[in-house]
Amino acid sequence: MYNKTLFLLLQTIILQSISNFPYAGALVGYNIRSVNDNEVPYVVCIAKYSPRNHLTNSIICSGALITPNLILTAEHCFDNLQDLALEVLFRYGQPHNYPIYYPIWWISYDQWTAARNLPITNLNNDIALLKIFGLEHQIIPGVLSDITPINVFYGLNFQLVGCGRTNDDEHPLTVQTANARVLNLNECNHIVSYVARSHLYIPENYICTRNSPYIQTSRGDSGAPVIFSDAIIGINLGVSPPFGNNFHPEKVNIHIYAYLYRDFLNNVIADE
């Protein structure tokens, strides 16, 4: 009992730290490129609302349109928000006049399970759905992968994406992408423990990726889809170990495996 309690406590500390990132823009590292015009059109950028000029806002997260009205993203994107003061930006139209949509509501996995009196088997369910309305442009939503189990991906490459901004006036909003290799949990735990100089454990519903030379996600990439064979495997959560927010090229990217939440996703999609 003591060991189980200690393990859950360590998980909680790690997970709280994973979400503790400063706001930043897009992927960092090597072999990063901007996506092509028609590549992953369902990826959206989520910014703090400002009545003055949305293109000067800080992008706090990313997401993936998975139905005409629902966006898959990370729950921690809604931390410290007094209300739903967010804008959802799509990458079509003129660069200085991207269409903006305002969320109606959002729901996390933990909220969904609590409303149904279902048991929560993991402490680390950082996944949510965001509702928008009135999407005018025909965008084909992203497809959720049904590939399982998680270990079939070990050693393969995932496509990472995330929102950011360029320094020129021509393209104030961009989505960047790069590939990273999937680590097995033992390898991932070894790396994060080595970097942190302390024993850390990544939960089993998480996926780790890294590359050499490095490729790392940042806060603006949280909630963005992780893609394999044109299907969404999961979403970005951050990097680990996150302590101190100090850069280290050996840190790994952390993603949540969406297939484990298919009941939640399918239920909300069916009820929308």
SERO-4910 file (N, C-alpha, C, O; in steps of 0.05 Angstrom, whole numbers):
BEGIN
 pado doro    nc1    nc2    nc3   cac1   cac2   cac3    cc1    cc2    cc3    oc1    oc2    oc3
  Met    A     16    -24      0      0      0      0     17     25      0     12     44    -14
  Tyr    A     38     25     16     57     48     18     69     53    -10     70     76    -19
  Asn    A     79     31    -23     92     34    -49     73     45    -70     80     62    -86
  Lys    A     48     36    -69     28     46    -88     22     75    -84     21     91   -103
  Thr    A     19     83    -58     14    111    -52     38    129    -60     34    151    -71
  Leu    A     62    120    -56     86    135    -63     87    137    -93     94    159   -104
  Phe    A     81    116   -108     82    117   -137     62    137   -148     68    152   -166
  Leu    A     37    137   -137     17    156   -146     25    185   -139     20    203   -155
  Leu    A     38    189   -117     48    216   -109     69    225   -129     68    248   -137
  Leu    A     87    207   -136    108    215   -155     96    221   -182    105    240   -195
  Gln    A     76    206   -190     63    212   -216     50    239   -215     53    255   -234
  Thr    A     37    246   -193     24    272   -191     45    295   -193     40    314   -207
  Ile    A     67    292   -179     88    313   -180     99    316   -208    102    338   -218
  Ile    A    104    294   -222    114    295   -249     94    308   -267    101    325   -284
  Leu    A     69    300   -265     48    310   -283     43    340   -279     38    354   -298
  Gln    A     43    348   -254     40    377   -248     63    393   -260     59    415   -270
  Ser    A     87    382   -260    110    395   -271    110    396   -301    118    415   -313
  Ile    A    100    374   -314     99    373   -343     84    397   -354     91    407   -375
  Ser    A     62    405   -340     45    426   -351     56    454   -344     45    474   -353
  Asn    A     77    456   -329     87    481   -319    108    493   -338    132    494   -332
  Phe    A     98    502   -361    116    513   -381    109    542   -386     86    550   -385
  Pro    A    129    559   -393    123    586   -401    111    586   -429    115    567   -444
  Tyr    A     96    606   -435     85    608   -462    108    612   -482    126    627   -477
  Ala    A    106    598   -504    127    599   -524    115    592   -551     92    587   -553
  Gly    A    132    593   -571    122    588   -598    135    565   -612    160    564   -614
  Ala    A    119    546   -620    126    526   -639    149    508   -631    161    510   -609
  Leu    A    155    489   -649    176    469   -644    203    482   -644    208    503   -656
  Val    A    222    470   -629    249    480   -628    268    456   -634    262    434   -626
  Gly    A    290    462   -648    309    441   -654    316    440   -683    317    461   -696
  Tyr    A    322    417   -693    332    413   -720    312    400   -738    293    386   -729
  Asn    A    316    405   -764    299    392   -785    269    399   -782    252    382   -786
  Ile    A    264    423   -774    237    433   -772    230    449   -797    246    464   -808
  Arg    A    205    446   -806    196    461   -830    167    470   -825    153    459   -808
  Ser    A    159    490   -840    131    498   -840    115    478   -857    125    469   -878
  Val    A     91    473   -849     75    454   -864     67    466   -891     66    491   -893
  Asn    A     61    449   -910     52    459   -936     23    469   -934      9    464   -914
  Asp    A     14    483   -954    -13    496   -953    -35    477   -947    -53    483   -931
  Asn    A    -34    453   -959    -56    434   -955    -49    411   -936    -63    391   -935
  Glu    A    -27    414   -921    -18    394   -903    -31    399   -875    -31    421   -865
  Val    A    -41    378   -863    -55    379   -837    -72    404   -833    -68    419   -815
  Pro    A    -91    409   -852   -108    433   -850   -125    434   -825   -135    455   -817
  Tyr    A   -128    411   -812   -145    410   -788   -131    419   -762   -143    421   -741
  Val    A   -105    425   -764    -91    435   -741    -98    464   -736    -97    481   -755
  Val    A   -105    471   -712   -113    498   -705    -94    509   -684    -81    495   -670
  Cys    A    -94    536   -683    -78    550   -662    -98    562   -642   -118    574   -650
  Ile    A    -92    560   -617   -109    570   -596    -94    593   -582    -72    590   -572
  Ala    A   -107    616   -581    -94    640   -570   -112    653   -549   -136    648   -548
  Lys    A    -99    669   -531   -115    684   -512   -130    706   -527   -120    718   -546
  Tyr    A   -155    710   -519   -172    730   -532   -163    758   -526   -156    765   -503
  Ser    A   -163    775   -547   -158    804   -544   -177    818   -563   -178    812   -586
  Pro    A   -192    838   -553   -210    853   -571   -195    871   -590   -207    882   -609
  Arg    A   -169    875   -586   -154    894   -603   -144    881   -629   -151    889   -651
  Asn    A   -127    861   -626   -114    849   -649   -107    821   -643    -88    816   -628
  His    A   -121    802   -655   -117    774   -648    -90    764   -657    -79    745   -645
  Leu    A    -78    776   -678    -52    766   -688    -29    774   -670     -7    765   -674
  Thr    A    -34    792   -651    -13    799   -632    -16    782   -606      0    786   -588
  Asn    A    -36    766   -605    -40    750   -581    -18    729   -577     -4    721   -596
  Ser    A    -15    720   -553      3    697   -548    -12    671   -554    -34    666   -544
  Ile    A      0    655   -571    -11    628   -576     -4    612   -551     19    609   -544
  Ile    A    -24    600   -539    -19    585   -515    -21    555   -520     -9    539   -505
  Cys    A    -34    547   -542    -37    518   -547    -44    514   -577    -47    533   -592
  Ser    A    -45    489   -584    -54    480   -610    -76    460   -607    -83    453   -584
  Gly    A    -87    451   -629   -108    431   -627   -113    418   -654   -100    426   -674
  Ala    A   -132    399   -655   -138    386   -680   -168    384   -683   -182    374   -665
  Leu    A   -179    394   -705   -207    391   -711   -213    362   -718   -202    351   -737
  Ile    A   -230    348   -702   -236    320   -707   -265    316   -716   -272    294   -724
  Thr    A   -282    336   -714   -308    337   -726   -312    366   -736   -295    383   -729
  Pro    A   -333    373   -751   -336    401   -759   -339    420   -736   -337    445   -740
  Asn    A   -344    410   -711   -348    428   -688   -331    423   -664   -331    438   -645
  Leu    A   -315    401   -664   -300    393   -640   -270    393   -645   -261    383   -666
  Ile    A   -256    404   -626   -227    406   -628   -215    390   -605   -222    394   -582
  Leu    A   -197    372   -612   -182    356   -592   -158    372   -583   -143    382   -599
  Thr    A   -154    374   -557   -131    389   -546   -124    379   -518   -135    359   -509
  Ala    A   -107    393   -505    -98    386   -478   -114    401   -457   -120    424   -460
  Glu    A   -120    387   -435   -136    400   -414   -121    423   -401   -133    444   -394
  His    A    -94    421   -398    -80    442   -384    -79    469   -400    -70    489   -390
  Cys    A    -89    468   -425    -92    493   -440   -111    512   -427   -111    537   -432
  Phe    A   -129    502   -410   -150    518   -397   -142    526   -369   -158    538   -354
  Asp    A   -118    519   -361   -109    527   -334   -108    557   -331   -100    571   -350
  Asn    A   -116    567   -309   -113    596   -302   -130    614   -319   -124    638   -321
  Leu    A   -150    604   -333   -168    621   -348   -192    628   -331   -205    610   -319
  Gln    A   -198    654   -328   -221    662   -313   -247    654   -327   -267    647   -313
  Asp    A   -247    655   -353   -270    647   -369   -259    635   -395   -235    631   -397
  Leu    A   -276    630   -414   -268    618   -439   -258    640   -458   -268    642   -480
  Ala    A   -238    655   -449   -228    678   -465   -207    668   -484   -183    675   -482
  Leu    A   -216    653   -504   -198    641   -523   -207    646   -552   -231    651   -556
  Glu    A   -188    646   -570   -194    647   -599   -182    622   -612   -160    613   -605
  Val    A   -197    611   -631   -187    589   -647   -182    599   -675   -200    609   -688
  Leu    A   -157    596   -684   -149    607   -710   -144    584   -729   -129    565   -723
  Phe    A   -155    587   -753   -150    568   -775   -132    581   -795   -131    605   -798
  Arg    A   -118    564   -810    -97    574   -829   -108    575   -858    -94    566   -876
  Tyr    A   -131    587   -862   -140    591   -890   -148    620   -893   -153    634   -873
  Gly    A   -149    629   -918   -154    657   -923   -128    672   -924   -106    660   -927
  Gln    A   -130    698   -922   -106    716   -923    -91    715   -897   -104    715   -875
  Pro    A    -64    715   -898    -49    713   -873    -56    733   -852    -54    727   -828
  His    A    -64    757   -860    -70    778   -840   -100    778   -833   -109    795   -818
  Asn    A   -115    759   -844   -143    759   -839   -153    730   -835   -174    722   -846
  Tyr    A   -138    715   -819   -146    688   -814   -173    688   -799   -177    705   -781
  Pro    A   -191    669   -805   -216    669   -791   -213    660   -762   -196    644   -755
  Ile    A   -229    672   -745   -228    667   -716   -255    654   -708   -276    663   -716
  Tyr    A   -253    634   -691   -277    623   -679   -273    623   -648   -251    620   -638
  Tyr    A   -296    626   -635   -295    629   -606   -309    604   -593   -331    597   -601
  Pro    A   -295    592   -574   -306    567   -562   -333    572   -548   -337    593   -536
  Ile    A   -350    552   -550   -375    552   -535   -372    539   -508   -382    549   -488
  Trp    A   -359    516   -508   -353    502   -483   -330    483   -487   -322    478   -510
  Trp    A   -320    472   -465   -300    451   -467   -306    431   -445   -318    437   -425
  Ile    A   -296    407   -449   -299    386   -429   -275    368   -429   -264    361   -450
  Ser    A   -265    362   -405   -242    344   -402   -251    316   -397   -274    311   -391
  Tyr    A   -232    298   -400   -238    270   -394   -247    266   -364   -266    252   -359
  Asp    A   -232    279   -346   -239    277   -318   -267    288   -312   -281    276   -296
  Gln    A   -275    310   -325   -301    321   -321   -322    301   -331   -343    297   -319
  Trp    A   -317    290   -354   -335    271   -366   -340    246   -349   -362    237   -345
  Thr    A   -318    235   -338   -321    212   -320   -335    219   -294   -351    203   -285
  Ala    A   -329    242   -283   -342    250   -259   -373    253   -263   -388    246   -245
  Ala    A   -381    265   -285   -409    268   -291   -424    242   -294   -448    241   -290
  Arg    A   -409    221   -300   -421    194   -304   -415    175   -281   -421    151   -282
  Asn    A   -402    186   -260   -395    170   -237   -378    145   -245   -381    124   -234
  Leu    A   -360    150   -264   -342    129   -273   -316    130   -258   -308    152   -250
  Pro    A   -303    108   -253   -277    109   -239   -255    120   -257   -255    115   -281
  Ile    A   -238    136   -245   -215    146   -259   -191    129   -252   -182    128   -230
  Thr    A   -181    115   -272   -160     95   -268   -132    107   -269   -113     95   -260
  Asn    A   -129    131   -281   -104    145   -283   -106    172   -271   -127    185   -272
  Leu    A    -84    182   -260    -83    209   -250    -77    230   -271    -81    254   -267
  Asn    A    -68    221   -294    -57    238   -314    -73    238   -340    -63    228   -361
  Asn    A    -97    248   -339   -114    248   -362   -116    276   -374   -138    289   -374
  Asp    A    -94    286   -385    -92    313   -395   -103    315   -424    -87    319   -442
  Ile    A   -129    311   -427   -141    311   -454   -169    323   -452   -183    319   -432
  Ala    A   -176    339   -472   -202    353   -472   -212    357   -500   -198    355   -519
  Leu    A   -238    364   -501   -251    371   -526   -262    400   -524   -273    407   -503
  Leu    A   -258    415   -545   -267    443   -546   -288    446   -568   -283    437   -590
  Lys    A   -310    459   -561   -332    462   -580   -332    489   -593   -330    510   -580
  Ile    A   -333    490   -620   -337    514   -635   -362    511   -652   -374    490   -653
  Phe    A   -370    533   -665   -395    532   -681   -392    550   -705   -380    571   -703
  Gly    A   -404    542   -727   -406    559   -751   -382    559   -769   -377    578   -783
  Leu    A   -367    537   -769   -343    536   -787   -352    538   -816   -368    521   -825
  Glu    A   -343    559   -829   -353    564   -856   -337    550   -878   -348    543   -899
  His    A   -312    547   -873   -295    535   -893   -296    504   -891   -297    493   -869
  Gln    A   -296    491   -914   -296    462   -914   -269    451   -908   -251    451   -924
  Ile    A   -266    442   -884   -241    430   -874   -246    401   -867   -264    395   -852
  Ile    A   -231    383   -879   -234    355   -872   -221    350   -845   -197    354   -841
  Pro    A   -237    341   -825   -226    336   -798   -205    315   -798   -204    298   -816
  Gly    A   -188    316   -778   -168    295   -774   -181    269   -766   -202    269   -754
  Val    A   -168    247   -772   -178    220   -766   -163    209   -742   -139    210   -741
  Leu    A   -178    199   -723   -166    187   -699   -158    158   -706   -173    143   -717
  Ser    A   -133    151   -698   -123    124   -704   -136    104   -685   -142    110   -662
  Asp    A   -140     80   -696   -149     58   -679   -128     36   -676   -133     13   -669
  Ile    A   -102     44   -681    -80     25   -679    -74     21   -649    -71     40   -634
  Thr    A    -72     -4   -641    -66    -11   -614    -52    -39   -614    -56    -54   -633
  Pro    A    -36    -46   -594    -29    -31   -570     -7    -10   -575      3     -7   -597
  Ile    A     -1      5   -554     17     27   -556     45     18   -564     60     33   -577
  Asn    A     53     -6   -556     81    -15   -561     87    -21   -590    110    -25   -598
  Val    A     66    -21   -608     71    -26   -636     86     -2   -649     97     -4   -670
  Phe    A     85     21   -635     97     45   -646    126     48   -638    140     65   -649
  Tyr    A    136     32   -619    163     36   -609    183     33   -632    183     14   -647
  Gly    A    201     53   -634    221     53   -655    213     66   -680    229     71   -698
  Leu    A    187     72   -683    177     85   -708    178    116   -705    184    126   -683
  Asn    A    174    130   -727    174    159   -726    146    170   -726    129    161   -742
  Phe    A    141    189   -709    116    204   -709    121    232   -721    143    243   -719
  Gln    A    100    243   -734    102    270   -743     91    288   -721     68    285   -712
  Leu    A    107    307   -711     99    326   -691     91    352   -705    104    360   -725
  Val    A     71    366   -695     64    392   -706     59    411   -683     55    403   -660
  Gly    A     58    437   -689     52    457   -669     51    485   -681     62    490   -702
  Cys    A     37    502   -667     33    530   -676     55    548   -667     68    544   -646
  Gly    A     61    568   -683     81    588   -676     78    612   -694     59    614   -710
  Arg    A     96    631   -691     95    655   -707    123    660   -719    143    653   -707
  Thr    A    123    671   -743    148    679   -755    153    708   -749    136    722   -739
  Asn    A    178    717   -754    185    744   -748    179    764   -771    183    788   -767
  Asp    A    169    754   -793    163    772   -815    133    778   -816    117    764   -804
  Asp    A    126    799   -831     98    807   -833     82    791   -853     58    793   -854
  Glu    A     96    775   -869     83    760   -891     67    737   -879     45    731   -889
  His    A     78    723   -860     65    699   -849     66    701   -818     82    688   -805
  Pro    A     47    717   -807     48    721   -778     40    696   -762     45    694   -738
  Leu    A     27    676   -776     19    652   -763     28    628   -779     25    628   -803
  Thr    A     40    609   -766     50    586   -781     46    560   -764     45    561   -739
  Val    A     45    538   -777     45    512   -764     70    498   -773     75    495   -797
  Gln    A     86    489   -754    111    476   -760    110    446   -755     92    437   -740
  Thr    A    128    431   -768    127    402   -765    155    390   -765    174    402   -776
  Ala    A    158    367   -753    183    352   -753    177    324   -745    156    318   -734
  Asn    A    196    306   -750    193    278   -743    209    272   -718    231    283   -714
  Ala    A    199    253   -701    213    245   -678    208    215   -673    186    205   -679
  Arg    A    228    201   -662    226    172   -657    211    166   -631    216    179   -611
  Val    A    195    145   -632    180    136   -608    198    119   -591    211    100   -601
  Leu    A    199    125   -565    216    110   -546    198     90   -531    174     95   -526
  Asn    A    209     67   -524    194     50   -505    196     62   -477    213     79   -472
  Leu    A    179     53   -459    177     66   -433    203     63   -417    211     81   -402
  Asn    A    216     40   -419    241     35   -404    262     55   -413    276     67   -397
  Glu    A    264     58   -440    284     77   -451    277    105   -442    295    121   -435
  Cys    A    252    112   -443    243    139   -436    249    145   -406    259    166   -399
  Asn    A    242    126   -389    246    129   -361    276    132   -354    284    148   -337
  His    A    293    117   -369    322    119   -365    332    147   -372    348    159   -358
  Ile    A    322    158   -395    332    184   -404    323    206   -385    339    223   -377
  Val    A    297    206   -378    287    228   -360    300    226   -333    305    247   -320
  Ser    A    305    202   -323    318    199   -297    347    209   -298    357    221   -279
  Tyr    A    360    203   -321    388    212   -324    390    242   -325    407    254   -312
  Val    A    372    255   -340    373    284   -343    365    297   -316    377    317   -309
  Ala    A    345    286   -303    336    298   -277    354    291   -254    352    303   -232
  Arg    A    372    270   -258    388    260   -236    371    251   -213    378    254   -189
  Ser    A    349    239   -220    331    228   -200    313    208   -214    309    209   -238
  His    A    303    188   -199    286    168   -212    259    179   -218    244    187   -200
  Leu    A    252    180   -244    226    189   -253    213    167   -270    227    150   -282
  Tyr    A    186    167   -270    172    147   -285    150    160   -301    134    176   -291
  Ile    A    149    153   -327    129    164   -345    105    145   -344    108    121   -347
  Pro    A     81    155   -341     57    138   -339     53    122   -365     62    131   -386
  Glu    A     40    100   -363     37     81   -385     17     91   -407     17     80   -429
  Asn    A      1    111   -401    -16    122   -422     -3    145   -436    -17    160   -451
  Tyr    A     22    149   -432     38    170   -446     56    157   -466     64    133   -463
  Ile    A     63    173   -486     83    165   -506    106    184   -505    101    208   -503
  Cys    A    130    174   -508    154    191   -508    166    191   -536    167    171   -550
  Thr    A    175    214   -545    190    216   -570    215    234   -566    215    251   -549
  Arg    A    235    229   -582    258    247   -583    273    243   -609    267    224   -624
  Asn    A    292    259   -615    308    257   -639    336    266   -633    342    279   -614
  Ser    A    354    258   -651    382    266   -650    390    275   -678    391    258   -696
  Pro    A    397    301   -682    396    322   -663    367    328   -653    348    319   -665
  Tyr    A    366    342   -631    341    344   -616    318    358   -631    323    375   -648
  Ile    A    294    351   -624    270    365   -632    252    365   -608    245    343   -597
  Gln    A    243    388   -599    227    390   -575    203    408   -579    204    428   -593
  Thr    A    181    400   -565    157    417   -566    159    439   -545    175    437   -526
  Ser    A    142    459   -548    141    480   -528    112    485   -521     94    471   -531
  Arg    A    106    504   -503     79    507   -493     59    512   -515     37    502   -514
  Gly    A     66    528   -535     48    533   -557     40    508   -572     20    509   -587
  Asp    A     55    487   -569     50    462   -583     31    443   -567     22    423   -578
  Ser    A     26    449   -542      9    432   -526    -18    429   -539    -30    448   -548
  Gly    A    -28    404   -540    -53    399   -552    -52    392   -582    -72    383   -593
  Ala    A    -30    398   -595    -27    392   -623    -26    362   -628    -17    347   -610
  Pro    A    -36    353   -651    -37    324   -655    -10    312   -661      8    325   -672
  Val    A     -6    287   -653     16    271   -661      6    251   -682    -14    238   -678
  Ile    A     20    250   -705      9    238   -728     26    214   -737     51    215   -737
  Phe    A     13    193   -746     26    170   -757      8    159   -779    -16    153   -774
  Ser    A     19    156   -804      3    146   -827    -22    162   -830    -44    151   -835
  Asp    A    -20    189   -828    -42    208   -833    -64    205   -813    -86    215   -818
  Ala    A    -59    193   -790    -80    190   -769    -69    201   -743    -45    201   -738
  Ile    A    -87    211   -726    -79    223   -701    -76    201   -680    -95    187   -673
  Ile    A    -51    199   -669    -45    179   -649    -50    190   -621    -59    176   -603
  Gly    A    -44    216   -617    -46    228   -591    -42    258   -594    -44    269   -615
  Ile    A    -36    271   -571    -32    300   -571     -7    307   -554      0    292   -536
  Asn    A      5    329   -561     29    339   -546     20    348   -518     -1    361   -515
  Leu    A     38    343   -499     34    353   -472     56    371   -462     52    390   -448
  Gly    A     81    365   -471    104    380   -462    129    364   -464    131    345   -480
  Val    A    149    372   -448    175    357   -448    180    348   -419    169    358   -400
  Ser    A    197    328   -417    205    317   -391    234    310   -391    245    301   -411
  Pro    A    249    314   -369    238    327   -344    235    357   -347    252    369   -361
  Pro    A    215    369   -335    210    397   -339    221    415   -318    218    440   -320
  Phe    A    234    404   -298    241    420   -275    258    445   -282    278    443   -296
  Gly    A    249    468   -273    263    493   -277    260    505   -304    270    527   -309
  Asn    A    246    491   -322    243    501   -350    269    506   -364    270    521   -383
  Asn    A    290    494   -355    316    497   -367    318    479   -392    309    457   -392
  Phe    A    331    490   -413    334    474   -437    355    452   -433    376    457   -420
  His    A    350    429   -444    369    407   -444    363    391   -469    340    382   -473
  Pro    A    383    386   -487    377    372   -512    369    343   -509    358    332   -528
  Glu    A    373    332   -485    365    304   -480    337    301   -470    327    278   -467
  Lys    A    323    322   -465    296    320   -455    278    306   -476    284    308   -500
  Val    A    257    293   -467    240    278   -486    213    293   -488    205    307   -469
  Asn    A    199    289   -510    172    299   -514    152    279   -502    156    255   -504
  Ile    A    132    290   -489    111    274   -477     85    278   -492     76    301   -496
  His    A     72    256   -498     46    257   -512     26    238   -498     35    218   -486
  Ile    A      1    244   -500    -19    226   -488    -32    209   -511    -37    220   -533
  Tyr    A    -36    184   -506    -45    164   -525    -75    166   -527    -89    157   -509
  Ala    A    -86    176   -549   -114    182   -552   -132    157   -552   -155    158   -543
  Tyr    A   -121    135   -562   -138    111   -564   -149    102   -537   -172     91   -536
  Leu    A   -135    107   -516   -144     99   -489   -168    115   -480   -182    108   -461
  Tyr    A   -174    137   -494   -196    154   -487   -218    153   -508   -234    172   -510
  Arg    A   -220    132   -523   -239    130   -545   -268    131   -535   -285    141   -549
  Asp    A   -274    120   -511   -301    121   -501   -310    149   -496   -332    158   -503
  Phe    A   -292    165   -483   -297    193   -479   -301    208   -505   -321    223   -508
  Leu    A   -283    205   -523   -284    219   -549   -308    211   -565   -323    229   -575
  Asn    A   -314    186   -567   -337    176   -583   -363    186   -570   -382    192   -585
  Asn    A   -365    186   -544   -389    194   -530   -395    224   -535   -418    231   -541
  Val    A   -375    241   -532   -379    269   -536   -385    275   -565   -402    292   -571
  Ile    A   -371    261   -583   -377    265   -612   -406    257   -618   -419    271   -633
  Ala    A   -415    235   -607   -442    226   -612   -463    245   -601   -485    248   -612
  Asp    A   -457    259   -579   -476    277   -565   -475    305   -575   -493    321   -568
  Glu    A   -456    312   -592   -453    341   -599   -477    350   -616   -478    374   -623
***
